[in-house]
Amino acid sequence: MAQSGFWDRPQEAQETIDRLKSLKKIVDPWQEASKKVSEMDDLLGLLDEHQEESFQEMQTEMVRIERDVEALEFQRLLSDSLDSHDAIVSINAGAGGTESCDWVAMLLRMFMRWAEKHHYAVHSVDLLAGEEAGIKNTTFIVEGSYAYGYLKAETGVHRLVRISPFDANKRRHTSFASVDVIADVEDVPEIQIKDSELRIDTFRAGGAGGQHVNKTSSAVRITHLPTGIVAQCQNERSQHQNKQMAMKILKARLYERYRKEREEELKSRYGEKKEIAWGSQIRSYVFHPYTLVKDHRTNVETSNGQAVLDGDLDDFIFAYLKQSARQMGRKSL
């Protein structure tokens, strides 16, 4: 950054700065924790057995340091090359009509609360409201360092069991919603898209967003004909911006498909049985006849379901990342 001409190429300069920020987010907390431990070690040698109040203060400080080190351990598990990227999250309602649409709205609120707690920005890309209530499907981008690394643990089917607020007879209902998380990638050499492979449709955007939204065909849907993958955006200010955002999401989805195909190729080469992941139920949120949120992959559970819906997801995410790291370690052996 100190070299002359660093700012002559603004895009490359910004990429360097973003990379620096990501590295400092790992190195700086470690240096700070190491410094605190060293200072406490020196202080401990100066205390005698009669300074009970000082010992209590040190114990409190040790709890803080342990929490900081645990957060560093969390980041250590994020070793994939895409983990540091922003995350593109899509939530889709399953069978169940209004019930499932309401569940999508609840999940959207849960992820937004989680992002807020971690100081991430959330950018809405597309949202289709339910016919009576809730949301049929939505796509949004969580912007911040390691957003994808954390949120990839949420990919899968989420199941809700509760007394329905839409049922006059107060019966118990089960709802499903699928969550798909992919990394927000820029230009990647593996993905080459030809104009002839695309079908671009425009339509009128729905919902709030200004007087022009429902009067002009500003929303854009792009279909990649060879794969059938679709990306759309309607929340930007113009058709041009919607098209740019839709192309960005399309590239990310194509790259995710490419990565999965490569993984399956390696698995078949080494004779590993294919794991059925998409469509599997990863977590249940039960609110009747008892309250329990349980992750079926790691068996982590809690009876504080409201806290989970308020964005308290770190225990589930951390357990999943640790389990994945152990599995990768066994495979490498």
MIZA-647969 format. One record per atom (N, C-alpha, C): residue in one letter; x, y, z. Coordinates in steps of 0.02 Angstrom, whole numbers, padded with zeros to 5 digits, always signed. Example, Ala and Ser with C-alpha at 12.3 -4.5 7.8 and 13.67 -1.06 7.14 Angstrom:
BEGIN
A+00660-00284+00390;A+00615-00225+00390;A+00660-00165+00390;S+00642-00112+00354;S+00684-00053+00357;S+00645+00002+00394;
//
This chain:
BEGIN
M+00041-00060+00000;M+00000+00000+00000;M+00043+00063+00000;A+00104+00058+00025;A+00149+00115+00028;A+00183+00129-00039;Q+00176+00084-00087;Q+00209+00093-00151;Q+00175+00149-00190;S+00216+00184-00230;S+00188+00237-00272;S+00144+00205-00326;G+00090+00238-00342;G+00044+00212-00393;G-00005+00161-00366;F-00007+00153-00300;F-00053+00103-00271;F-00125+00118-00290;W-00144+00182-00292;W-00213+00201-00306;W-00227+00211-00380;D-00177+00196-00424;D-00189+00204-00495;D-00241+00154-00521;R-00247+00097-00487;R-00297+00047-00505;R-00344+00038-00445;P-00396+00079-00441;P-00440+00081-00382;P-00469+00013-00364;Q-00490-00027-00414;Q-00521-00091-00398;Q-00471-00139-00365;E-00411-00144-00393;E-00360-00186-00364;E-00339-00160-00295;A-00336-00094-00288;A-00318-00064-00223;A-00370-00082-00170;Q-00434-00079-00189;Q-00486-00095-00141;Q-00484-00169-00122;E-00468-00213-00170;E-00461-00284-00155;E-00405-00296-00105;T-00350-00259-00113;T-00293-00265-00066;T-00313-00242+00003;I-00349-00187+00006;I-00372-00160+00071;I-00420-00209+00105;D-00466-00238+00066;D-00512-00287+00094;D-00475-00348+00120;R-00424-00369+00083;R-00383-00426+00105;R-00347-00410+00170;L-00320-00349+00174;L-00286-00326+00235;L-00333-00327+00295;K-00394-00302+00284;K-00443-00300+00338;K-00459-00371+00363;S-00465-00418+00316;S-00480-00487+00335;S-00423-00517+00377;L-00361-00504+00356;L-00304-00530+00393;L-00297-00498+00462;K-00308-00432+00465;K-00303-00397+00529;K-00357-00421+00577;K-00415-00441+00550;K-00469-00465+00593;K-00449-00530+00628;I-00401-00566+00599;I-00376-00628+00630;I-00316-00613+00674;V-00268-00575+00648;V-00204-00564+00682;V-00212-00519+00743;D-00247-00463+00735;D-00253-00414+00789;D-00283-00443+00853;P-00340-00480+00849;P-00368-00509+00911;P-00320-00559+00944;W-00282-00597+00904;W-00235-00645+00932;W-00179-00609+00969;Q-00153-00556+00939;Q-00100-00517+00971;Q-00126-00485+01035;E-00187-00460+01034;E-00216-00429+01093;E-00225-00480+01150;A-00251-00540+01132;A-00260-00592+01183;A-00193-00614+01211;S-00143-00622+01168;S-00077-00643+01190;S-00047-00591+01237;K-00057-00527+01222;K-00031-00473+01264;K-00064-00474+01333;K-00130-00485+01334;K-00167-00487+01398;K-00143-00545+01441;V-00133-00603+01411;V-00110-00661+01449;V-00041-00647+01479;S+00003-00617+01440;S+00070-00601+01464;S+00067-00551+01522;E+00024-00501+01516;E+00017-00451+01569;E-00011-00483+01633;M-00059-00528+01626;M-00088-00561+01684;M-00038-00607+01718;D+00004-00638+01678;D+00056-00682+01705;D+00105-00642+01748;D+00124-00582+01723;D+00169-00539+01761;D+00135-00514+01825;L+00070-00496+01818;L+00034-00470+01876;L+00024-00523+01930;L+00014-00584+01907;L+00003-00640+01955;L+00065-00649+01999;G+00123-00638+01972;G+00184-00646+02011;G+00194-00593+02064;L+00156-00537+02057;L+00163-00482+02105;L+00112-00485+02161;L+00060-00527+02152;L+00007-00531+02202;L+00025-00579+02257;D-00003-00566+02316;D+00004-00614+02371;D-00065-00641+02390;E-00067-00688+02435;E-00129-00724+02450;E-00181-00681+02484;H-00163-00621+02507;H-00210-00578+02542;H-00247-00530+02495;Q-00229-00529+02432;Q-00260-00483+02385;Q-00317-00518+02347;E-00368-00537+02385;E-00423-00576+02356;E-00461-00538+02302;E-00471-00474+02313;E-00508-00434+02264;E-00472-00433+02196;S-00406-00427+02199;S-00368-00427+02136;S-00372-00494+02101;F-00373-00549+02140;F-00380-00616+02110;F-00448-00622+02074;Q-00500-00595+02106;Q-00566-00598+02075;Q-00569-00559+02010;E-00536-00502+02009;E-00532-00463+01947;E-00496-00501+01892;M-00443-00537+01911;M-00406-00577+01862;M-00448-00634+01835;Q-00488-00664+01879;Q-00532-00718+01856;Q-00583-00692+01805;T-00610-00633+01819;T-00657-00602+01771;T-00623-00589+01704;E-00561-00564+01707;E-00524-00550+01646;E-00508-00614+01608;M-00494-00668+01644;M-00479-00732+01611;M-00540-00758+01573;V-00599-00747+01600;V-00661-00767+01566;V-00666-00730+01499;R-00650-00665+01501;R-00652-00625+01439;R-00601-00651+01389;I-00542-00666+01411;I-00490-00691+01366;I-00510-00758+01336;E-00538-00802+01377;E-00560-00867+01352;E-00613-00858+01298;R-00657-00810+01307;R-00708-00796+01257;R-00677-00771+01193;D-00626-00727+01199;D-00592-00701+01140;D-00555-00757+01102;V-00522-00802+01140;V-00485-00857+01109;V-00534-00905+01075;E-00591-00915+01105;E-00642-00959+01074;E-00665-00930+01008;A-00671-00864+01005;A-00690-00833+00942;A-00635-00843+00889;L-00572-00840+00910;L-00517-00853+00864;L-00518-00925+00840;E-00534-00971+00885;E-00539-01042+00866;E-00595-01050+00814;F-00648-01012+00823;F-00703-01012+00775;F-00678-00995+00705;Q-00638-00942+00700;Q-00612-00922+00635;Q-00563-00972+00607;R-00526-01007+00650;R-00477-01056+00626;R-00511-01111+00586;L-00574-01124+00602;L-00611-01177+00567;L-00631-01156+00497;L-00625-01092+00481;L-00646-01066+00416;L-00586-01064+00370;S-00569-01121+00342;S-00508-01127+00302;S-00521-01131+00227;D-00585-01137+00208;D-00602-01140+00137;D-00586-01073+00104;S-00566-01076+00041;S-00545-01014+00006;S-00602-00964-00001;L-00665-00988+00003;L-00722-00943-00005;L-00751-00920+00062;D-00726-00947+00117;D-00757-00933+00182;D-00758-00859+00199;S-00709-00821+00177;S-00704-00751+00195;S-00752-00706+00154;H-00787-00735+00105;H-00829-00696+00060;H-00896-00679+00093;D-00931-00631+00060;D-01000-00618+00078;D-01043-00679+00062;A-01103-00682+00091;A-01147-00740+00081;A-01211-00718+00045;I-01230-00758-00005;I-01295-00748-00038;I-01342-00801-00011;V-01394-00779+00023;V-01440-00825+00058;V-01509-00823+00024;S-01535-00882+00010;S-01603-00888-00018;S-01644-00932+00028;I-01706-00910+00043;I-01752-00949+00085;I-01815-00960+00044;N-01837-01023+00040;N-01896-01041+00001;N-01945-01080+00044;A-02009-01062+00039;A-02061-01096+00077;A-02073-01165+00048;G-02085-01214+00092;G-02103-01281+00071;G-02178-01288+00067;A-02202-01350+00063;A-02274-01362+00061;A-02305-01339+00127;G-02365-01311+00123;G-02397-01289+00184;G-02430-01221+00179;G-02426-01190+00120;G-02462-01128+00109;G-02440-01072+00155;T-02489-01040+00187;T-02476-00982+00229;T-02430-00999+00287;E-02436-01059+00314;E-02393-01080+00369;E-02319-01076+00350;S-02302-01105+00293;S-02233-01106+00271;S-02208-01037+00253;C-02253-00996+00224;C-02233-00927+00207;C-02218-00887+00271;D-02257-00899+00323;D-02243-00865+00386;D-02177-00889+00416;W-02162-00953+00407;W-02099-00981+00431;W-02040-00950+00395;V-02046-00936+00329;V-01993-00903+00293;V-01980-00833+00321;A-02034-00797+00337;A-02027-00730+00366;A-01992-00734+00434;M-02007-00785+00473;M-01974-00794+00538;M-01900-00809+00529;L-01883-00851+00481;L-01813-00866+00468;L-01775-00805+00443;L-01807-00766+00400;L-01775-00705+00376;L-01759-00658+00434;R-01807-00650+00479;R-01795-00609+00539;R-01738-00638+00581;M-01736-00704+00588;M-01683-00737+00627;M-01614-00722+00599;F-01607-00729+00534;F-01541-00717+00503;F-01523-00643+00505;M-01572-00599+00499;M-01557-00527+00503;M-01535-00509+00573;R-01565-00539+00624;R-01544-00527+00693;R-01473-00553+00705;W-01459-00612+00677;W-01392-00640+00683;W-01341-00594+00651;A-01357-00570+00591;A-01311-00525+00555;A-01300-00460+00594;E-01353-00435+00624;E-01348-00373+00662;E-01301-00382+00722;K-01307-00440+00756;K-01264-00453+00814;K-01190-00458+00794;H-01177-00478+00732;H-01108-00485+00709;H-01085-00425+00668;H-01126-00373+00668;H-01109-00310+00634;H-01100-00321+00558;Y-01142-00364+00530;Y-01143-00374+00458;Y-01200-00332+00428;A-01190-00312+00365;A-01243-00277+00329;A-01284-00327+00289;V-01349-00315+00283;V-01393-00358+00244;V-01424-00318+00187;H-01416-00345+00127;H-01441-00311+00066;H-01493-00356+00033;S-01555-00333+00032;S-01609-00372+00002;S-01605-00369-00074;V-01611-00428-00105;V-01607-00433-00178;V-01675-00447-00209;D-01712-00493-00179;D-01776-00514-00207;D-01821-00539-00151;L-01885-00524-00156;L-01933-00548-00106;L-02001-00554-00137;L-02031-00612-00130;L-02099-00625-00154;L-02144-00640-00095;A-02191-00595-00083;A-02234-00602-00025;A-02284-00659-00035;G-02306-00689+00021;G-02357-00741+00019;G-02424-00712+00001;E-02470-00754-00021;E-02536-00730-00042;E-02576-00701+00016;E-02570-00731+00075;E-02608-00707+00133;E-02562-00675+00185;A-02505-00705+00197;A-02458-00680+00247;A-02389-00709+00233;G-02339-00680+00264;G-02272-00708+00259;G-02239-00697+00191;I-02190-00739+00176;I-02148-00732+00116;I-02141-00800+00082;K-02152-00802+00016;K-02143-00864-00021;K-02069-00880-00030;N-02032-00831-00051;N-01959-00840-00058;N-01925-00773-00056;T-01863-00774-00036;T-01824-00713-00031;T-01750-00728-00041;T-01715-00680-00068;T-01642-00685-00077;T-01611-00621-00051;F-01558-00628-00012;F-01524-00569+00015;F-01450-00585+00022;I-01410-00532+00025;I-01338-00539+00032;I-01317-00515+00101;V-01279-00556+00137;V-01251-00537+00201;V-01178-00517+00188;E-01164-00453+00200;E-01099-00425+00182;E-01055-00417+00244;G-00998-00447+00243;G-00950-00442+00298;G-00900-00499+00295;S-00844-00490+00329;S-00791-00539+00328;S-00815-00605+00357;Y-00805-00659+00319;Y-00821-00728+00339;Y-00897-00740+00346;A-00937-00699+00314;A-01010-00711+00317;A-01028-00779+00287;Y-00997-00796+00230;Y-01012-00861+00200;Y-00986-00918+00243;G-00926-00910+00270;G-00898-00963+00312;G-00943-00982+00370;Y-00976-00932+00400;Y-01022-00946+00454;Y-01089-00974+00429;L-01119-00939+00381;L-01188-00955+00362;L-01194-01017+00319;K-01140-01043+00292;K-01145-01104+00253;K-01171-01162+00297;A-01163-01155+00362;A-01188-01206+00409;A-01264-01208+00410;E-01297-01157+00383;E-01370-01154+00385;E-01403-01183+00323;T-01365-01207+00276;T-01393-01235+00215;T-01431-01300+00230;G-01492-01304+00206;G-01532-01364+00217;G-01604-01347+00232;V-01642-01396+00254;V-01713-01387+00269;V-01722-01374+00344;H-01760-01323+00360;H-01775-01304+00429;H-01849-01320+00443;R-01862-01355+00497;R-01930-01380+00513;R-01957-01345+00575;L-02018-01321+00570;L-02052-01286+00625;L-02114-01325+00647;V-02120-01335+00712;V-02180-01367+00741;V-02209-01319+00793;R-02271-01300+00784;R-02302-01252+00830;R-02378-01254+00824;I-02412-01220+00871;I-02484-01208+00864;I-02493-01151+00815;S-02529-01164+00762;S-02534-01115+00709;S-02576-01054+00729;P-02548-00993+00718;P-02588-00933+00731;P-02641-00921+00677;F-02638-00961+00624;F-02685-00954+00569;F-02741-01006+00572;D-02739-01049+00622;D-02788-01103+00630;D-02836-01085+00687;A-02899-01075+00670;A-02949-01056+00720;A-02958-01110+00773;N-02943-01173+00755;N-02950-01229+00802;N-02887-01241+00844;K-02837-01199+00834;K-02775-01202+00874;K-02741-01271+00871;R-02737-01298+00810;R-02705-01363+00801;R-02630-01354+00789;R-02594-01408+00800;R-02522-01407+00789;R-02507-01416+00715;H-02461-01376+00689;H-02442-01380+00618;H-02366-01388+00612;T-02346-01422+00559;T-02275-01430+00543;T-02261-01394+00477;S-02211-01351+00477;S-02193-01312+00417;S-02120-01324+00399;F-02106-01318+00335;F-02038-01328+00311;F-02017-01268+00268;A-01953-01252+00270;A-01924-01201+00226;A-01853-01222+00212;S-01831-01212+00150;S-01763-01229+00131;S-01720-01165+00130;V-01660-01172+00155;V-01611-01117+00156;V-01552-01137+00112;D-01534-01095+00066;D-01477-01107+00022;D-01427-01050+00030;V-01365-01066+00044;V-01313-01015+00055;V-01256-01028+00007;I-01238-00978-00032;I-01180-00984-00078;I-01135-00923-00067;A-01073-00930-00088;A-01025-00876-00081;A-01034-00824-00136;D-01027-00762-00118;D-01030-00707-00166;D-00961-00701-00199;V-00956-00725-00261;V-00892-00725-00296;V-00895-00675-00354;E-00839-00645-00368;E-00834-00600-00425;E-00815-00641-00486;D-00774-00615-00529;D-00755-00650-00590;D-00711-00710-00572;V-00731-00769-00595;V-00692-00830-00584;V-00678-00861-00653;P-00617-00882-00665;P-00599-00908-00731;P-00637-00971-00750;E-00660-01009-00700;E-00694-01072-00715;E-00763-01061-00747;I-00791-01002-00737;I-00859-00989-00760;I-00857-00940-00819;Q-00876-00965-00877;Q-00881-00924-00937;Q-00953-00926-00962;I-00986-00868-00964;I-01056-00864-00984;I-01061-00828-01050;K-01093-00861-01099;K-01104-00830-01164;K-01174-00799-01165;D-01180-00744-01201;D-01244-00710-01207;D-01297-00756-01237;S-01276-00800-01282;S-01323-00845-01315;S-01352-00897-01267;E-01320-00905-01209;E-01343-00954-01159;E-01392-00925-01109;L-01408-00860-01118;L-01451-00827-01069;L-01518-00807-01098;R-01570-00815-01057;R-01636-00786-01073;R-01651-00734-01019;I-01661-00672-01041;I-01672-00617-00994;I-01743-00593-01000;D-01780-00597-00945;D-01849-00575-00943;D-01855-00516-00895;T-01897-00468-00913;T-01911-00412-00868;T-01985-00414-00848;F-01998-00391-00788;F-02068-00390-00764;F-02074-00335-00712;R-02134-00321-00694;R-02147-00268-00645;R-02131-00293-00575;A-02093-00252-00539;A-02076-00270-00471;A-02137-00262-00426;G-02139-00301-00373;G-02194-00297-00326;G-02171-00270-00260;G-02218-00244-00222;G-02203-00221-00154;G-02179-00149-00153;A-02159-00127-00094;A-02138-00057-00085;A-02072-00045-00119;G-02059+00018-00134;G-01995+00034-00166;G-01997+00096-00207;G-02050+00137-00201;G-02053+00198-00241;G-02109+00196-00291;Q-02128+00254-00318;Q-02185+00258-00363;Q-02172+00221-00428;H-02109+00218-00450;H-02094+00188-00515;H-02097+00112-00515;V-02096+00081-00455;V-02087+00009-00451;V-02141-00029-00487;N-02203-00013-00476;N-02258-00052-00504;N-02281-00026-00572;K-02248+00026-00598;K-02268+00055-00661;K-02221+00037-00718;T-02160+00018-00704;T-02112+00000-00755;T-02086-00071-00744;S-02065-00102-00798;S-02038-00171-00794;S-01965-00167-00774;S-01952-00152-00710;S-01884-00142-00687;S-01853-00206-00661;A-01894-00255-00640;A-01867-00318-00613;A-01839-00361-00670;V-01787-00399-00654;V-01753-00439-00706;V-01745-00511-00682;R-01761-00557-00727;R-01750-00628-00714;R-01705-00656-00770;I-01649-00687-00750;I-01602-00715-00799;I-01600-00791-00791;T-01609-00826-00846;T-01607-00899-00847;T-01547-00923-00886;H-01506-00965-00855;H-01450-00995-00890;H-01475-01058-00924;L-01483-01055-00989;L-01517-01108-01026;L-01485-01177-01020;P-01418-01183-01023;P-01388-01250-01019;P-01401-01286-00953;T-01406-01248-00899;T-01415-01280-00832;T-01484-01270-00803;G-01521-01221-00829;G-01587-01206-00801;G-01584-01165-00737;I-01524-01143-00717;I-01517-01103-00656;I-01545-01032-00669;V-01584-01008-00620;V-01618-00944-00627;V-01595-00897-00571;A-01587-00834-00589;A-01573-00781-00539;A-01614-00721-00557;Q-01643-00689-00507;Q-01682-00629-00521;Q-01672-00578-00466;C-01686-00515-00484;C-01680-00460-00437;C-01732-00408-00454;Q-01763-00379-00401;Q-01813-00327-00412;Q-01807-00269-00363;N-01759-00272-00318;N-01756-00222-00265;N-01708-00165-00278;E-01673-00165-00335;E-01629-00109-00350;E-01670-00052-00382;R-01637+00005-00392;R-01673+00065-00414;R-01690+00065-00489;S-01653+00028-00529;S-01665+00030-00601;S-01659-00040-00630;Q-01683-00048-00691;Q-01678-00112-00725;Q-01606-00131-00735;H-01564-00082-00751;H-01492-00096-00762;H-01460-00123-00698;Q-01475-00093-00641;Q-01447-00116-00578;Q-01474-00185-00559;N-01538-00196-00573;N-01567-00262-00560;N-01534-00316-00603;K-01519-00298-00665;K-01486-00346-00710;K-01416-00362-00685;Q-01379-00311-00663;Q-01311-00322-00637;Q-01312-00368-00576;M-01359-00356-00531;M-01364-00396-00470;M-01385-00468-00487;A-01432-00476-00534;A-01454-00543-00554;A-01396-00582-00586;M-01355-00548-00627;M-01297-00581-00657;M-01247-00601-00603;K-01239-00560-00554;K-01192-00574-00499;K-01214-00638-00462;I-01279-00644-00449;I-01305-00703-00414;I-01300-00764-00459;L-01314-00755-00523;L-01310-00811-00571;L-01239-00839-00573;K-01189-00796-00576;K-01120-00819-00577;K-01103-00857-00513;A-01126-00832-00457;A-01113-00865-00393;A-01145-00934-00391;R-01205-00940-00417;R-01240-01005-00417;R-01207-01054-00466;L-01184-01028-00522;L-01149-01072-00569;L-01082-01095-00540;Y-01049-01051-00505;Y-00985-01071-00474;Y-00997-01122-00419;E-01051-01115-00381;E-01067-01164-00330;E-01082-01232-00362;R-01117-01231-00418;R-01131-01293-00454;R-01066-01325-00477;Y-01020-01283-00503;Y-00955-01308-00526;Y-00917-01340-00468;R-00917-01308-00410;R-00882-01335-00351;R-00911-01402-00330;K-00977-01407-00330;K-01009-01469-00309;K-00994-01526-00358;E-00993-01509-00422;E-00977-01560-00472;E-00905-01585-00463;R-00859-01539-00447;R-00790-01558-00434;R-00785-01603-00373;E-00822-01586-00320;E-00822-01627-00259;E-00849-01696-00273;E-00903-01701-00311;E-00932-01766-00327;E-00884-01807-00370;E-00848-01774-00414;E-00799-01809-00456;E-00744-01839-00414;L-00720-01801-00364;L-00668-01826-00320;L-00694-01883-00276;K-00756-01877-00253;K-00785-01929-00212;K-00791-01994-00251;S-00815-01990-00313;S-00822-02050-00353;S-00755-02081-00371;R-00705-02038-00378;R-00638-02062-00395;R-00608-02103-00338;Y-00624-02082-00277;Y-00598-02118-00219;Y-00648-02166-00188;G-00702-02178-00225;G-00749-02230-00204;G-00792-02212-00144;E-00801-02147-00131;E-00840-02127-00073;E-00914-02124-00092;K-00956-02149-00049;K-01028-02148-00061;K-01054-02077-00061;K-01095-02060-00109;K-01122-01993-00115;K-01170-01977-00057;E-01160-01919-00028;E-01203-01899+00028;E-01260-01857+00001;I-01320-01874+00021;I-01379-01835+00001;I-01387-01778+00050;A-01372-01717+00029;A-01374-01660+00075;A-01434-01616+00061;W-01445-01598-00002;W-01500-01552-00017;W-01567-01586-00003;G-01610-01550+00031;G-01675-01578+00048;G-01676-01613+00114;S-01618-01622+00145;S-01616-01655+00210;S-01636-01606+00264;Q-01666-01631+00316;Q-01687-01589+00372;Q-01629-01580+00420;I-01605-01519+00426;I-01546-01508+00468;I-01564-01487+00539;R-01622-01455+00548;R-01638-01429+00615;R-01713-01426+00625;S-01735-01442+00685;S-01805-01437+00703;S-01815-01384+00757;Y-01867-01344+00748;Y-01885-01293+00796;Y-01954-01312+00823;V-01957-01341+00881;V-02019-01366+00910;V-02043-01318+00964;F-02105-01294+00958;F-02134-01249+01008;F-02198-01276+01039;H-02215-01337+01021;H-02273-01371+01052;H-02266-01446+01039;P-02276-01489+01090;P-02301-01474+01158;P-02246-01453+01206;Y-02185-01447+01183;Y-02129-01424+01224;Y-02087-01378+01180;T-02037-01346+01209;T-01994-01301+01170;T-01924-01332+01165;L-01903-01344+01103;L-01837-01373+01091;L-01815-01357+01020;V-01755-01331+01013;V-01724-01323+00947;V-01664-01370+00944;K-01665-01416+00896;K-01613-01467+00892;K-01585-01471+00822;D-01518-01472+00818;D-01484-01482+00755;D-01471-01556+00746;H-01497-01585+00692;H-01494-01657+00683;H-01426-01681+00658;R-01383-01636+00638;R-01316-01655+00615;R-01267-01661+00673;T-01274-01617+00721;T-01225-01614+00776;T-01256-01633+00843;N-01323-01639+00846;N-01360-01653+00908;N-01356-01596+00959;V-01334-01538+00938;V-01336-01479+00982;V-01408-01457+00989;E-01430-01444+01051;E-01500-01424+01061;E-01505-01373+01118;T-01561-01338+01118;T-01574-01289+01170;T-01650-01284+01180;S-01670-01269+01241;S-01740-01259+01257;S-01760-01185+01251;N-01711-01142+01238;N-01725-01071+01230;N-01737-01055+01157;G-01795-01077+01133;G-01811-01068+01062;G-01817-00996+01041;Q-01842-00953+01086;Q-01850-00883+01068;Q-01783-00849+01055;A-01732-00868+01095;A-01666-00840+01085;A-01639-00859+01016;V-01652-00921+00995;V-01629-00943+00928;V-01663-00901+00874;L-01729-00892+00880;L-01765-00852+00831;L-01743-00779+00833;D-01713-00758+00888;D-01686-00690+00893;D-01614-00686+00868;G-01589-00739+00836;G-01523-00737+00804;G-01467-00770+00843;D-01484-00808+00896;D-01431-00841+00935;D-01414-00908+00902;L-01373-00905+00850;L-01358-00965+00809;L-01287-00990+00817;D-01245-00955+00854;D-01174-00970+00854;D-01158-01040+00880;D-01194-01064+00930;D-01181-01131+00956;D-01191-01184+00901;F-01245-01176+00862;F-01258-01223+00808;F-01205-01218+00753;I-01187-01157+00735;I-01138-01147+00682;I-01069-01173+00703;F-01049-01157+00764;F-00984-01179+00789;F-00979-01255+00791;A-01032-01288+00815;A-01031-01361+00819;A-01027-01392+00749;Y-01062-01363+00701;Y-01060-01389+00632;Y-00990-01381+00603;L-00959-01323+00614;L-00892-01312+00586;L-00841-01359+00617;K-00846-01370+00683;K-00800-01416+00716;K-00810-01487+00689;Q-00872-01507+00680;Q-00886-01574+00653;Q-00858-01581+00582;S-00868-01530+00542;S-00842-01531+00473;S-00766-01535+00472;A-00734-01498+00518;A-00661-01499+00521;A-00635-01568+00541;R-00670-01601+00587;R-00650-01669+00607;R-00658-01717+00548;Q-00713-01711+00512;Q-00724-01755+00455;Q-00672-01744+00401;M-00654-01681+00388;M-00602-01667+00339;M-00535-01695+00362;G-00522-01692+00427;G-00460-01720+00454;G-00455-01794+00443;R-00511-01829+00454;R-00512-01902+00444;R-00502-01919+00370;K-00532-01879+00326;K-00526-01892+00255;K-00454-01882+00232;S-00421-01830+00259;S-00352-01817+00238;S-00305-01871+00262;L-00322-01903+00319;L-00281-01959+00343;L-00290-02020+00298;
//
